[in-house]
Amino acid sequence: MDNRLASLSSTTLLNGTPTPMALLSGTGEVIACSPAWEQRVGPPGLLLERVHEGDRGELAARMAAARDAAGSTSATARLVDARGKVTPMQWTLWRADDTALWAAVKPDREAWETQARILVDVFQTMDAVIWATDKEGVLRVSDGNGLAHFGIKPGQIVGMTMRDLYGEGSQVLELCRRVLAGETIRTDTVADGVHWIVHYAPHRGDDGEVDGVQTFGINLADHVTLAAQAELLRTCIDSMPIIIWAFDKDGICMVAQGGALAQVDAVERNGVGKHMLELCGSSPDVREAFQRALAGEIAHTEQVRQDRVWRTRFVPQKDVLGEIIGVGAISEDVTQQRRVEQQLREQLRLTQQQQESIARLSSPIIEVWQDVLIVPLIGSVDADRAAMVMESLLAAVVERQAAFAVLDLTGLDSVDTTTAQHLIKITNGLTLLGCRAVVTGIRPPVAQTMVGLGFDLSQVCTLRSLKEALRWCMSEARRGSSEARLGSGAARRG
């Protein structure tokens, strides 16, 4: 009898209170609850399952403490409803018997006020409008900086009806009727350089019934400019011989744009949703470049696909926190560029060959007498030409067993430090091979320059003309032959 009376008392208490209140078992399950609890928290069940997972441990600890406390215990925990909406709530717990607990809940006003302050602060910086009506269409709220676009001040039209403001048959009035019927509507309007996005939603009372309309509108005027800029950029990209790709971290293509798409096959033209390796090639270079981009580097690859040369640049894509969320890539058809480069290389090779031929012609090695070589130098002598003359002359000396090499400077335009150094190197090289170097044709300006530069040619035979050089070489050759014969006769007599 006592248990039945206790049960009747609990039921009567819960049915009669407007407060969201419930009786909890020792395991935290709702045994009985008030209609207000069921409306706010939900039907009977395990309480902790209705609480945000981040707050369950704290609420469970407070429930355990309440069973041993003489008075009530308070707790703050977020409630998650069936739609996933999270609401900060204030919980009050007190002991019903040895195991059961009474629980009451109400919105956490401090948390609500903090959120409200933040929302108001943000709202006041926006070019936006918020308004709300009751069921009869009477404006109860009208606020926001965006009202200035209509010549209205905040609160100025509160108390007026939507019919008075817009007239019967207007689109806005029809939207309000649909929202009062339970719809949620979003409109997007661009006019006179102003871009309004307006969100209409039903307002519901504590009983869950629609009792008004609440609306939020924001002016995205800058969005109009951004959209125009984006369209211009898209047009430019589509006219350029490139392909711009965007891939997620798994390599799936999210964007494929660019004028060069017309040069690829249908698979690449319709690349969105396909894997990077299918679009950019499956070579190890491409795989490595993609992985390097995911690691934060910028990487390049070049490969031939369908008889065309494609150069692709992979770059990491990051979010606002700096985390890599994917890879961007730009592919460029460089086929013509590579052809031109090959042509230029071939032309350069031919030019170098021609220059070498001209240099050889300008510095021919002439065997004018047995054991005598002449090299007339014409123009200027730079490092490359000097190296070529030395290489050719030394090779000729060895091949022809020359004893004399005449460097004729009659045709030299001028002699500077570099030219003089090259001449010294050539004569030194001849000396090392046992060939006597003779320098002829040094004109007065050239001689003056060489003396001014401090070059010592005392170890080199210098003569006035090529004629004298040939006479000297023949004389030296005859003298060498005579000395050789005398030496041979003396050896026989001995």
C-alpha positions as CSV (number, residue, x, y, z in Angstrom):
1,M,0.0,0.0,0.0
2,D,2.8,2.4,0.9
3,N,4.6,1.6,-2.4
4,R,1.4,2.2,-4.4
5,L,0.8,5.6,-2.6
6,A,4.4,6.5,-3.2
7,S,4.0,5.7,-6.9
8,L,0.8,7.7,-7.1
9,S,2.5,10.6,-5.3
10,S,5.4,10.6,-7.7
11,T,3.1,10.4,-10.8
12,T,0.9,13.2,-9.4
13,L,3.9,15.3,-8.7
14,L,5.4,14.8,-12.1
15,N,2.2,15.3,-14.1
16,G,1.4,18.5,-12.2
17,T,4.7,20.3,-12.4
18,P,5.6,22.6,-15.4
19,T,9.3,21.9,-14.6
20,P,11.2,19.4,-16.7
21,M,11.6,16.8,-13.9
22,A,12.3,13.0,-13.7
23,L,12.8,10.2,-11.3
24,L,16.1,8.3,-12.0
25,S,16.9,4.7,-11.1
26,G,20.3,3.7,-9.6
27,T,21.6,3.1,-13.1
28,G,20.6,6.5,-14.2
29,E,17.6,5.4,-16.2
30,V,14.4,7.6,-16.3
31,I,11.7,5.7,-14.3
32,A,9.1,8.4,-14.7
33,C,9.2,12.0,-15.9
34,S,7.0,15.1,-16.3
35,P,5.5,16.1,-19.7
36,A,7.9,19.1,-19.7
37,W,10.9,16.7,-19.2
38,E,9.7,14.5,-22.1
39,Q,9.3,17.6,-24.3
40,R,12.7,19.0,-23.4
41,V,14.9,15.9,-22.8
42,G,13.0,13.1,-24.5
43,P,11.1,10.0,-23.6
44,P,12.2,7.7,-20.7
45,G,15.6,6.1,-21.2
46,L,19.2,6.2,-20.0
47,L,19.9,9.8,-19.1
48,L,23.6,9.8,-20.0
49,E,22.8,8.8,-23.5
50,R,21.0,12.1,-24.0
51,V,24.1,14.0,-22.7
52,H,27.0,15.2,-24.8
53,E,29.8,12.6,-24.6
54,G,32.2,15.2,-23.4
55,D,30.1,15.9,-20.3
56,R,29.0,12.3,-19.4
57,G,31.8,11.6,-17.0
58,E,31.2,14.9,-15.0
59,L,27.4,14.3,-14.8
60,A,27.8,10.7,-13.7
61,A,30.2,11.8,-10.9
62,R,27.6,14.4,-9.8
63,M,24.8,11.8,-9.8
64,A,26.9,9.6,-7.6
65,A,27.7,12.5,-5.2
66,A,24.0,13.4,-5.0
67,R,23.1,10.0,-3.7
68,D,25.2,10.6,-0.6
69,A,24.4,14.3,-0.2
70,A,21.9,15.7,2.3
71,G,20.9,18.5,-0.1
72,S,20.8,19.0,-3.8
73,T,23.8,18.9,-6.2
74,S,24.1,21.0,-9.3
75,A,25.8,20.1,-12.6
76,T,26.3,21.6,-16.0
77,A,26.1,19.4,-19.0
78,R,25.2,19.7,-22.7
79,L,22.0,18.1,-23.9
80,V,21.8,16.6,-27.3
81,D,18.4,16.2,-28.8
82,A,17.2,13.7,-31.4
83,R,18.1,16.1,-34.2
84,G,21.7,16.5,-32.9
85,K,21.1,20.0,-31.5
86,V,23.4,20.7,-28.6
87,T,22.0,22.9,-25.7
88,P,23.9,23.9,-22.5
89,M,21.7,22.8,-19.6
90,Q,21.8,23.3,-15.8
91,W,21.0,20.0,-13.9
92,T,19.8,19.8,-10.3
93,L,20.0,16.4,-8.6
94,W,18.8,15.3,-5.1
95,R,18.2,12.0,-3.3
96,A,14.9,10.2,-3.6
97,D,15.8,7.1,-1.6
98,D,18.9,4.9,-1.2
99,T,19.4,4.4,-5.0
100,A,16.9,6.7,-6.8
101,L,17.4,10.4,-7.7
102,W,15.2,13.3,-8.6
103,A,16.5,15.4,-11.5
104,A,15.4,18.7,-12.8
105,V,16.8,20.6,-15.8
106,K,16.7,24.1,-17.2
107,P,18.7,26.0,-19.8
108,D,22.1,27.2,-18.6
109,R,21.4,30.9,-18.7
110,E,25.0,31.9,-18.2
111,A,26.0,29.9,-21.2
112,W,23.1,31.2,-23.2
113,E,23.9,34.7,-22.3
114,T,27.6,34.2,-23.3
115,Q,26.5,32.8,-26.7
116,A,24.0,35.6,-27.1
117,R,26.6,38.2,-26.5
118,I,29.0,36.7,-29.0
119,L,26.2,36.4,-31.6
120,V,25.1,40.0,-31.0
121,D,28.7,41.2,-31.3
122,V,29.2,39.3,-34.6
123,F,25.8,40.3,-35.9
124,Q,26.6,44.0,-35.4
125,T,29.6,43.8,-37.6
126,M,27.6,42.2,-40.5
127,D,25.7,43.8,-43.3
128,A,22.7,41.7,-42.3
129,V,19.0,41.8,-41.2
130,I,17.1,39.8,-38.7
131,W,13.3,40.0,-38.2
132,A,10.6,37.8,-36.7
133,T,6.8,37.8,-36.7
134,D,4.2,36.1,-34.7
135,K,1.5,33.8,-36.1
136,E,-0.6,36.8,-37.3
137,G,2.3,38.3,-39.2
138,V,3.0,41.1,-36.8
139,L,6.7,42.1,-36.7
140,R,8.2,41.5,-33.2
141,V,11.9,42.0,-34.1
142,S,13.5,44.1,-36.8
143,D,17.2,44.7,-36.5
144,G,20.5,44.8,-38.3
145,N,22.8,47.1,-40.3
146,G,21.3,45.8,-43.5
147,L,18.1,47.7,-42.8
148,A,19.9,50.8,-44.0
149,H,19.6,49.5,-47.6
150,F,15.9,50.0,-47.3
151,G,16.0,53.3,-45.5
152,I,14.7,51.7,-42.3
153,K,16.2,52.0,-38.8
154,P,16.4,49.1,-36.3
155,G,13.0,48.7,-34.5
156,Q,11.3,51.3,-36.7
157,I,8.7,48.9,-38.2
158,V,8.2,46.7,-35.2
159,G,4.4,46.3,-34.6
160,M,3.5,46.5,-38.3
161,T,2.2,43.5,-40.2
162,M,3.8,41.9,-43.2
163,R,0.6,42.6,-45.1
164,D,1.0,46.3,-44.4
165,L,4.6,46.3,-45.5
166,Y,4.5,44.1,-48.6
167,G,0.8,43.9,-49.6
168,E,-1.4,41.0,-50.3
169,G,-0.1,38.7,-53.0
170,S,3.5,39.6,-52.6
171,Q,6.2,37.0,-52.7
172,V,7.4,37.7,-49.2
173,L,3.9,37.3,-47.8
174,E,3.6,34.0,-49.6
175,L,6.9,32.8,-48.2
176,C,5.8,33.7,-44.7
177,R,2.6,31.6,-45.1
178,R,4.7,28.6,-46.3
179,V,7.0,29.0,-43.3
180,L,4.0,29.1,-40.9
181,A,3.0,25.8,-42.5
182,G,6.3,24.3,-41.3
183,E,8.6,24.9,-44.3
184,T,12.2,26.1,-44.1
185,I,13.1,28.3,-47.2
186,R,16.3,29.9,-48.5
187,T,16.2,32.6,-51.2
188,D,19.1,34.0,-53.2
189,T,18.5,37.4,-55.0
190,V,20.9,39.7,-56.9
191,A,19.7,43.2,-57.8
192,D,21.3,46.6,-58.2
193,G,24.7,45.3,-57.1
194,V,23.3,43.8,-53.8
195,H,23.3,40.1,-53.2
196,W,20.8,39.0,-50.5
197,I,20.7,35.5,-49.2
198,V,17.7,35.1,-46.9
199,H,16.9,32.2,-44.7
200,Y,13.2,31.7,-43.5
201,A,12.5,29.3,-40.7
202,P,9.5,28.5,-38.5
203,H,9.7,29.5,-34.9
204,R,8.3,26.9,-32.5
205,G,7.0,27.4,-29.0
206,D,7.6,25.1,-26.0
207,D,4.8,22.9,-27.3
208,G,6.6,22.4,-30.6
209,E,3.9,24.2,-32.5
210,V,4.8,26.9,-35.1
211,D,4.0,30.2,-33.6
212,G,5.9,32.6,-35.9
213,V,8.5,33.2,-38.6
214,Q,12.1,34.0,-38.0
215,T,14.3,35.3,-40.8
216,F,18.0,36.1,-41.3
217,G,19.3,37.8,-44.4
218,I,22.8,38.8,-45.3
219,N,24.1,41.0,-48.1
220,L,26.9,39.4,-50.0
221,A,27.6,42.4,-52.2
222,D,31.3,41.5,-52.3
223,H,30.3,38.0,-53.5
224,V,29.0,39.6,-56.7
225,T,32.5,41.0,-57.3
226,L,34.1,37.8,-56.4
227,A,31.9,35.8,-58.7
228,A,32.7,38.2,-61.5
229,Q,36.4,37.9,-60.8
230,A,36.1,34.1,-60.6
231,E,34.3,34.0,-64.0
232,L,37.0,36.2,-65.5
233,L,39.7,33.9,-64.1
234,R,37.9,30.9,-65.4
235,T,37.7,32.4,-68.8
236,C,41.4,33.2,-68.8
237,I,42.3,29.6,-67.6
238,D,40.1,28.1,-70.4
239,S,42.0,30.2,-73.0
240,M,45.4,29.2,-71.8
241,P,47.4,26.0,-72.8
242,I,47.3,24.6,-69.3
243,I,45.3,22.3,-67.1
244,I,44.7,23.1,-63.5
245,W,44.0,20.1,-61.2
246,A,43.0,19.8,-57.6
247,F,43.3,16.4,-55.8
248,D,42.3,15.4,-52.3
249,K,44.8,13.5,-50.1
250,D,43.8,10.2,-51.6
251,G,44.6,11.5,-55.1
252,I,41.0,11.8,-56.3
253,C,40.5,14.7,-58.7
254,M,38.2,17.5,-57.5
255,V,38.9,20.1,-60.2
256,A,40.0,19.8,-63.8
257,Q,40.0,23.1,-65.7
258,G,42.0,24.7,-68.6
259,G,42.3,25.3,-72.3
260,A,44.7,22.3,-72.7
261,L,41.9,19.9,-71.8
262,A,41.0,20.1,-75.5
263,Q,44.3,18.4,-76.4
264,V,43.8,15.3,-74.1
265,D,41.5,12.3,-74.3
266,A,38.0,12.0,-72.9
267,V,39.3,10.4,-69.7
268,E,41.3,13.5,-68.8
269,R,38.7,15.9,-70.1
270,N,36.2,14.3,-67.7
271,G,38.8,13.9,-64.9
272,V,36.7,14.9,-61.9
273,G,36.3,11.9,-59.6
274,K,39.1,10.0,-61.2
275,H,42.5,9.2,-59.6
276,M,45.6,11.3,-60.2
277,L,47.6,8.4,-61.6
278,E,44.9,7.9,-64.3
279,L,45.1,11.6,-65.3
280,C,48.7,12.6,-64.8
281,G,50.4,9.3,-65.6
282,S,51.5,6.4,-63.4
283,S,55.3,6.7,-63.7
284,P,57.4,6.6,-60.5
285,D,58.2,10.3,-61.0
286,V,54.6,11.3,-60.8
287,R,54.0,9.2,-57.7
288,E,57.1,10.7,-56.0
289,A,56.0,14.3,-57.0
290,F,52.6,13.7,-55.5
291,Q,53.9,12.3,-52.3
292,R,56.4,15.2,-52.0
293,A,53.6,17.7,-52.4
294,L,51.6,15.9,-49.6
295,A,54.7,16.3,-47.5
296,G,54.7,20.0,-48.1
297,E,57.2,20.4,-51.0
298,I,56.8,21.7,-54.5
299,A,57.7,19.1,-57.1
300,H,57.9,19.0,-60.9
301,T,57.7,16.2,-63.4
302,E,57.9,16.0,-67.2
303,Q,56.7,13.1,-69.3
304,V,55.5,12.2,-72.8
305,R,51.9,11.2,-73.1
306,Q,50.1,10.7,-76.5
307,D,53.1,12.1,-78.4
308,R,53.1,15.3,-76.4
309,V,55.4,16.5,-73.7
310,W,53.7,17.6,-70.4
311,R,55.3,19.4,-67.6
312,T,53.4,19.3,-64.3
313,R,54.0,21.3,-61.1
314,F,52.6,19.8,-57.9
315,V,52.0,22.1,-54.9
316,P,50.5,21.3,-51.5
317,Q,47.1,22.7,-50.7
318,K,46.5,23.8,-47.1
319,D,43.5,24.8,-45.0
320,V,43.3,28.0,-42.8
321,L,45.2,26.1,-40.0
322,G,48.1,25.2,-42.3
323,E,47.1,21.5,-42.5
324,I,47.7,19.9,-45.9
325,I,44.3,18.8,-47.3
326,G,45.3,17.9,-50.8
327,V,47.5,18.7,-53.8
328,G,47.1,21.2,-56.6
329,A,48.8,20.7,-60.0
330,I,49.3,22.7,-63.2
331,S,50.0,20.7,-66.3
332,E,51.5,22.6,-69.3
333,D,51.9,21.4,-72.9
334,V,55.6,22.1,-73.6
335,T,55.9,20.1,-76.8
336,Q,56.5,23.1,-79.0
337,Q,58.9,24.5,-76.5
338,R,60.9,21.3,-76.4
339,R,61.0,21.3,-80.2
340,V,62.3,24.8,-80.3
341,E,64.9,24.0,-77.6
342,Q,66.0,21.0,-79.6
343,Q,66.3,23.2,-82.8
344,L,68.2,25.8,-80.8
345,R,70.6,23.1,-79.5
346,E,71.1,21.8,-83.0
347,Q,71.7,25.3,-84.3
348,L,74.1,26.0,-81.4
349,R,76.0,22.8,-82.2
350,L,76.3,23.8,-85.9
351,T,77.4,27.3,-84.9
352,Q,80.1,25.9,-82.6
353,Q,81.3,23.6,-85.4
354,Q,81.4,26.6,-87.8
355,Q,83.2,28.7,-85.2
356,E,85.8,25.9,-84.7
357,S,86.2,25.6,-88.5
358,I,86.6,29.4,-88.8
359,A,89.1,29.4,-86.0
360,R,91.1,26.6,-87.6
361,L,91.1,28.5,-90.9
362,S,92.1,31.7,-89.1
363,S,95.0,29.8,-87.4
364,P,96.1,27.1,-89.9
365,I,99.1,24.9,-89.2
366,I,101.3,25.0,-92.3
367,E,104.4,22.8,-92.8
368,V,106.6,25.0,-94.9
369,W,109.8,23.0,-94.6
370,Q,110.9,19.8,-93.2
371,D,110.6,20.0,-89.4
372,V,109.2,23.6,-89.6
373,L,105.6,24.5,-88.8
374,I,104.0,28.0,-89.2
375,V,100.9,29.2,-87.4
376,P,99.6,32.6,-88.5
377,L,97.4,34.2,-85.8
378,I,94.8,36.6,-87.1
379,G,92.2,38.7,-85.1
380,S,92.1,38.1,-81.4
381,V,93.0,35.1,-79.2
382,D,90.6,34.2,-76.5
383,A,90.8,31.3,-74.1
384,D,88.8,28.9,-76.4
385,R,90.8,29.8,-79.4
386,A,94.1,29.6,-77.6
387,A,93.2,26.1,-76.2
388,M,92.3,25.0,-79.7
389,V,95.5,26.4,-81.3
390,M,97.6,24.7,-78.5
391,E,95.9,21.4,-78.9
392,S,96.2,21.4,-82.7
393,L,99.8,22.7,-82.7
394,L,101.1,20.2,-80.1
395,A,99.4,17.3,-81.9
396,A,101.0,18.4,-85.2
397,V,104.4,18.8,-83.6
398,V,104.2,15.2,-82.3
399,E,102.7,13.8,-85.5
400,R,105.2,15.5,-87.9
401,Q,108.2,15.4,-85.5
402,A,108.7,19.2,-86.0
403,A,111.7,20.8,-84.5
404,F,110.5,24.4,-85.0
405,A,107.1,26.1,-84.7
406,V,106.7,29.7,-85.8
407,L,103.9,31.8,-84.3
408,D,103.3,34.7,-86.7
409,L,101.6,37.6,-84.9
410,T,101.4,39.9,-87.9
411,G,97.6,39.6,-88.1
412,L,96.8,40.2,-84.4
413,D,94.7,43.2,-83.8
414,S,95.9,43.8,-80.3
415,V,97.4,42.0,-77.3
416,D,96.1,42.2,-73.8
417,T,97.0,40.4,-70.6
418,T,94.9,37.4,-71.5
419,T,96.2,37.1,-75.0
420,A,99.8,37.4,-73.8
421,Q,99.2,34.7,-71.2
422,H,97.9,32.4,-73.9
423,L,100.9,33.0,-76.1
424,I,103.2,32.1,-73.2
425,K,101.3,28.9,-72.5
426,I,101.6,27.9,-76.2
427,T,105.4,28.5,-76.3
428,N,105.9,26.7,-73.0
429,G,103.9,23.7,-74.3
430,L,106.1,23.6,-77.4
431,T,109.3,23.7,-75.3
432,L,108.1,20.7,-73.2
433,L,107.8,18.7,-76.4
434,G,111.4,19.7,-77.5
435,C,110.1,22.0,-80.2
436,R,111.7,25.4,-80.5
437,A,109.2,28.2,-80.5
438,V,109.7,31.3,-82.8
439,V,107.5,34.4,-82.6
440,T,107.4,36.8,-85.5
441,G,105.5,39.8,-86.7
442,I,105.3,41.6,-83.4
443,R,104.2,45.1,-84.4
444,P,105.3,48.1,-82.3
445,P,102.0,48.7,-80.5
446,V,101.8,45.0,-79.6
447,A,105.4,45.0,-78.4
448,Q,104.8,48.1,-76.3
449,T,101.7,46.5,-74.7
450,M,103.6,43.3,-73.9
451,V,106.5,45.2,-72.3
452,G,104.0,47.4,-70.4
453,L,102.3,44.2,-69.1
454,G,105.7,42.9,-67.9
455,F,105.8,39.7,-70.0
456,D,109.3,38.2,-70.4
457,L,109.9,36.6,-73.8
458,S,113.7,36.4,-73.4
459,Q,113.4,32.6,-73.5
460,V,111.6,32.7,-76.8
461,C,113.2,33.4,-80.1
462,T,111.5,36.6,-81.6
463,L,112.2,37.7,-85.1
464,R,111.0,40.6,-87.2
465,S,109.3,38.7,-90.1
466,L,108.3,35.3,-91.3
467,K,111.0,35.4,-93.9
468,E,113.7,35.9,-91.2
469,A,112.1,33.1,-89.2
470,L,112.3,30.6,-92.1
471,R,115.9,31.6,-92.7
472,W,116.7,31.2,-89.0
473,C,115.0,27.8,-88.8
474,M,116.9,26.5,-91.8
475,S,120.2,27.8,-90.4
476,E,119.5,26.2,-87.1
477,A,118.6,23.0,-88.8
478,R,121.8,22.9,-90.8
479,R,123.9,23.7,-87.8
480,G,122.1,20.9,-85.9
481,S,122.9,18.5,-88.7
482,S,126.6,19.6,-88.8
483,E,126.9,19.2,-85.1
484,A,125.3,15.8,-85.3
485,R,127.8,14.7,-88.1
486,L,130.8,16.0,-86.1
487,G,129.7,14.2,-83.1
488,S,129.3,11.0,-85.1
489,G,132.8,11.3,-86.6
490,A,134.4,12.0,-83.2
491,A,132.7,8.9,-81.9
492,R,134.1,6.8,-84.7
493,R,137.7,8.2,-84.3
494,G,137.5,7.5,-80.6
